Amino acid sequence: MLSQLLWECLASSSLALLSNGSSGLAASAEALAASVDLLLHDGQFLAREREIAIVYGHSAIEDAMLFADRCDVGRLVLTHHAPTRTDAQLAAIAATSLTTPGGRPVSFARQGDTLAVARPPVAGRSGRRRR
């Protein structure tokens, strides 16, 4: 399945970016996203549109939420929204998608957003940065 889907990822101990159907990539994607503070994930389709999502190599929002729970992430930010959805439609979806089934916070990325990602403390350091 991995060879059939194109995906990109950027990962550190705090952030994972998964797109283009990554929630269907099971073990490799889950290992990459495990316990990150912030998961940016494709949220182009709804569960009722899953068949078309699969055809185009994208994810359903509900699947991204379940994926976030399986990976024990801190929070989920959905991005890469369907270009045919209006702002009002996205707002309505966001209003019903405030948390994952496991209670993790969910938000919808917007153009111009800046997201703070907390760095986990390094053992033996106070966590303060030098200026």
N, C-alpha and C positions, 0 to 999 in steps of 0.2 A: 504494500500500500504506500509506503514511503516514496518509492520510485514514481508513483502515479501522481503525487501531489507536490506542487512547488511550495516551499515555505522558507521563510527567513526567520532567523532568530538572533537576538543579542541577549546575552545573559551575564549576570554577575551574581554576587550573593544577595543583591537587593532587588534586581529588576530582570524580568524576562519579557521579551516581545515575541509573540507568536502570531502568525497570520496564515491565511490561505489554507484553511481546513486543518489546522494543527491539532484541534481537539480529537481528530480521528487518527492521530499518529501515535496514540497510546504510550508505550513505554519510553521511547526516546524523548517525546515532548514532555511527558510527566517528569522524567528525570531532570530535564532542563529547568522546568518551572517549579520544582519542589521547594516549598517553604520560602519563596521569594516574598519580599515586602509588597511589591507592586507587579501585577501581571497586566500587560497591555495585550488585548486579544481582539481579533477580528469579530465584529458583531453585525455583519451585513444582513443576515436573514433571521426570520422567526422560525420556531419549531414547525409551524404549518407549511413553511417554505423549504424544509430540509432537503427535499429531492432536488430542487434547483440549486441549493447551496452545494450539494455534493457534486453536481455536474460542473459547477464553476470553481470548485475547490475552495469554498468558503465555509463558514461555520454559522450555526444557528445560535442566537443569543443564549437560549436556555442551555445548549450544550456547552458553551463557554463558561456559564455559571457552574455547571456540574464539574467541569474540568478544574475550575478554580478551587472548588471544594476538595476534589480528589488530591490536588497538589498542595493543599493546606497553605494557600497564599494569604498575604495580609489583606490585600484589596484588589479588586478587578476594575480595570478601566477598559470599556469597550470602544473600539475605534473602527475605522473603515466602514462607515455606515452606508446603507443602500442609497445611491444617488437619486433614486426616484422618490424617496421619502421626504415629506415636507418637514419643516421645523416643528410644526404642531404634531405631526405623527410621531416624530422622535421624542418629543416631550411627553406624549401620552405613554409611549413604551417605557421611557425612563421612569415615569411616575409609578409604574407597576413592577419595576425591576430595581428596587432600592438595595436589596441584599440578595445574596445567593441563597439557595435552600439551607445551607449551613450557617447563614448569618453573616457572611463576609460583605463588607460594603461594596456597592457597585456604582460606578458613575459612567457617564457617556462623554467621551472626549469631544471637544469642540475646537475648531480652528483658533489658534492663538493661545490655547491653554498652556500653562506651565505647571508641571507636576513635580513636587518635592519627593525625593526618594530617600528614606532614612538609611544611613549606612549602619550596619551592625557594628557594635563596638569590637575592637581588636583586643584579644586577651592580653592583659598586662598594661593596657593603656587607659588613660582617663576618658578617652573619646573626644578630648578637646583638640582643636586644630591650632597649629602655630600660625601666627600672623606675620 
